[in-house]
Amino acid sequence: MKKLVMLSSVLVLLVVMVACGEDASTATNDGDTNDGGSGNGVLTMGTSADYEPFQFIDLENNNEIIGFDVDLARHIAAELGYELEIVDMNFNSLITALRSGRVDMVLAGMTPTSERLEVVDFSDIYHFGRNVLLTFDDALINSLEDLNGIILGAQSGSIQADAAVELQESGIDVELREMDRMPDLVQQLLSRRIDAIVIEEMVTAVYLENNENFVLIDILEQNDKGSAVALPQGSELTEQINEIIAKMQENGELEALAIKWFQ
């Protein structure tokens, strides 16, 4: 008789535990209203915080990562109902981090090249830019032919590095030196270990301001390149982010961000 009573008690306890488990599971699923995030209401952004004014570390404000891309990402996260978490890493590690699920999206002034489109998806373009050369005012570079024999620096894995390779393939005799971080490239330029840096035009402002002997040279051939949000292939967030970008373009919010960070 005692065994029957104990068995009945165990069965009742199991039923209660299963019911509670189902309720907890249902509550979790009901609370997770957006697909594509890391869970727990967090959207993780991968970036390379060395590319002012797109994303950089504010040394005067507890090393907070700020910039145009960060503001855009915060707006996107808020519109989707997420908190934003930022993960800083080398630029050439971002696609790998996205594909492995370490981050949910990448905002890092990244261009949707054909090679990248083979492994990840991209949103619509949210910023169009130009590649230029950052060098010293005594460099005597006035044409592409003047690049023969010089050492060009570019960020590893970037379209700027691709532009330098295109110069080589066109017959211009340049040596390409790639580095992970933009400040390291600038130090190489300052020490005259490289002759010029291939860089996005908007990123030159801080370096021109802090180094009076630097100049910007606009002689590179341009393609219609721009920055977009990188996302995992098939992500349900892509369409939602496109809608947010389109809305920001229409209501002037995207232009306001550009004025804030680029002027």
N, C-alpha and C positions, 0 to 999 in steps of 0.2 A: 504493500500500500504506500509506504514512504517513497519507494522508487517511482511509483506512478505520479505521486505529487511532485517530486523533484523534476521528473521528465516533463510534466505539464508546465512547470515554472520556466524551464529552459526554453521550451517551444514558444511560450508567450514573450519571453525576453528577446528571442531571435526575431519574432514578428515585429516587435517594437523597434528593434535596431534597424531592420530593413526599411521600415516605414520612414524612420528618421533620416536614413541615408538617402531615400528617394526625395524627401522634402528638401534636404540640403542640396542635392544635385539639381533639382528643379529651380531652387532659388538662385544658384550660381548661374545657370544657363539663362534665366530670365534677366539677370543683372547684366549679362554680357551681350549688349545690344548691337555691337559692331564686330564684324569679322575682319581679320587681318592684323589685329594688334597682338602684343605679346601676352595678353591676359591681364587680369586684375585692373582693368581700366587704364593700362599704360601703353603708349605708342612709343617705340624706341627708334630714335633717329641716329643713324651713323653719319659721322662727318670727319673732316680733317681740319682741326681748328687752327690753321696756320695761313689762312687765305682772306685776310682783311680786305674789304669790308663784308665779305660773304659770311665768314665764320672765323672768329678769333678769340683768344683768351684775354679778358679784361683784367689786367694785372692790378688795377686800382680798385677792383670790386670783387675781392675774394676769388680771383681766378675764374670768374663766371664766363661761360662761353656765350658770346653774343654775336650779332651780325644780321645781315639781310636774310640769309637762309634760315637762321634760328627764329627770327620773327615770323617768317613764313610758315615754318614748321609748327610753331606754337599756335598760330591761327588755324592751321589745318587740324591739328590735334583737338583744339577747342571745338571746332565745327563738328568734328566726328564724335565728340564726347569723351575724349581721352585726356589723361595727363601726359605730358611729353617728358621723355627721358633721353638724354644725349650721351652718346658713346663716342669718344674721340680716339682716332687711330690714324695710321698712315693712309694716305689717299689710295695707294695701290692695294690696300687690304680691304677696301670697302665692299667691292663686289663679292669677294669671298665671304665676308661677314653677312652680307645680305642673303646669299644662297644657302648658307649654313643655318640661318634662322637666328643668328645672334642679334640682328637688328631687323626692324620691320620695314624701314625705308631709308634711303640715303638722300640727303641734301648736302651737296658739297661743290656747288658750281659744276656739276657733272653733265657732260654732253652725251646724248644718246647716239653713240657711234654704232656702225654696223656690227662690230665685234661684240660690243656690250649687249646689243639687242638680241644676240644669239643665246644669251644666258639669263637675262633679266628683262623686265618690262620697264617702260618709262611713261611718265605723265606727259601731258602737253608741255611745250616750252613755256617757262615763266620769265626768262630773261635772255636777251640776245646780247652777245659780246663780240669783241674783236681781239685778235692776237697781235701783240706788238713786241718790240724789243726794248728791254731796259738795259742801259749801258752808260758809260761815262761820256761826258761832253767832248772828250778829245778822241773819240773812237773813229771818227772820219768814215762813218757808214752812211752812205747816201743812196745805195742801190743794193739789189740782191747780189750783184757781182762783188761788191765790197765785203761780202761775208766769206769769201774764199780764204781759207787758211785760219779762220778763227775758231774758238771753242765756244759753243753755245750750251747754256745750262737750261734744264727744264725739270719740272716735277715728274717723278717716276709715275708711269701709268696714265699721264694726262694727255689731252689732245694737243697741248703745246709741245710735248715730246714727239707726238706724231707729226706735227708741223715741221719740226727739225729733221725728222727722217724723210719727209717729203722733199725738203730742200736737198738733202743728200741724193735722193733718187732723181732729182731734176738736174744733177750735175754740179751743184754747188759743193765745194770742198770744205765742209764744216765738220768739226768733231763734236759729238753730242755727249754731254756729261749730265746724267740724271741723279737727282737726290730726292729723298722722301719728303723733306720739309722745305717750304719756301724760304724761311729765315736762313737756313743753311746755304741755300743757293745765293742769297744776297751777300752772305759773308764771303762766299767764294768770289763773288764779283768785287767786293770791297778789297779783297786781298789780291786781286788781279789774277787769280787762278783760272778764271773764265773771263771771256771778253764781253758777253752779253747774255741776258736771260730772255727766253721766249715766255711771255706772260700775258694774262688777260688784262686788257686795258684798265679796267676799274680797280684792279689790285695794285697798280703802280702808284696810286695817289699817296699812300703812306710812305713809300720809299722815296718818292720825289720830294716830299715835304721834309724828310729827315736827312736827306743827302743832297746838298746843293750842287754837287758835280754830276749827279745822275740826270739823264735825259731819256725821253721816250721817243722811239723811232718807229714810224708807221710805214713800213715798206713791204710787209708780208702780204702775200695773196690771201684773200679772204673767201671763206665759204659761209653759207648760212648756217652757223653753228649757234647753239644756245644751251642754257642750263635747264634741266628737268629733274623731277623726282624719280629716283630709281626704286623699283619695287620687285618683289618676287614674281616670277612668271605666273600668270593666271590669278594674281591677287585681286580680290574684290574691292580693294581700296583704290585701284587705279581710276575707275570710272568716277568714284566719289570725289577723289582729289581733283580730277579734271573739272568737275562741276564747280568745286570751290575756287580753282584758279580762274575759270571763266567768269564767275561772279565777282571776284576781286578785280579783274580787268575791267568789267563793266561799271562797277561802282567806284572805281578810282583808288581802291585800297592798295592794289599792287603798285600803282604809280606813287602813292604816298610813301610806301616802303622804300622805293627807289630814291625818292627825294631825300628821305631820312638818311640813307646809308651811302648814296653815291654822289651827293652834292655838298 
